[in-house]
Amino acid sequence: MMDMKKLGHQTMEFYKTAFDNAYDALMLYQEQMQRLGSMYWGQMVNLPEEAKKDLTEWMTVYKKNCVELKKMVDDNFKGLETSLA
């Protein structure tokens, strides 16, 4: 029978890997949409520059918050790993 600590550690590693892969895929998608959006907004002559600036700022803040979320989740996984050790 498998040791419960080892099983808990393997389960935690599975969830961490699943989260990392999903996060990386979502960030790749977000970067592509940001590029497309920037090209689209850049070609809109009737969109005020203030709106373009606000959209760019919004994307920057969104990406910053995603990075903070990733750090928070990684820190929590580290804490869980420490408690399972």
Order of alpha helices (4+ residues) and beta strands (2+ residues): alpha-alpha
